[in-house]
């Protein structure tokens, strides 16, 4: 595990080669080079970070479309698995009595009882 502040040669190589600024992309052929890299037959796992020179919070990732699609499929599979586990858990617990009273849940979640009652009266549960 990498400690805070520890830098490896691999990290420096990534930053040097694959962290770009908007200026790097607009004033050179770097974007074309990246897209040509992705034009190969196999999905590329290479990713590039693009950031605004003036605002370091303005960042994005350029990734091969097929690679990104694969990552999304993994994400969707994990979410579906979580949903299925939760559904199974609900089915297992549906006939069991509640062990925590509503007042305790409301207090723990810092819910406002007045707001809850307004929502119930309006039928607005979003």
Secondary structure, DSSP 8 states (H G I E B T S, - for coil): ---TT---HHHHHHHHHHEEEHHHHHTSSHHHHHHHHHTSSS----EEEEE-SS-TT-EEEEE-HHHHHHHHHHHHHHHHHHHHHHHHHHHHHTTS--SS-HHHHHHHTT--HHHHHHHHHHT---
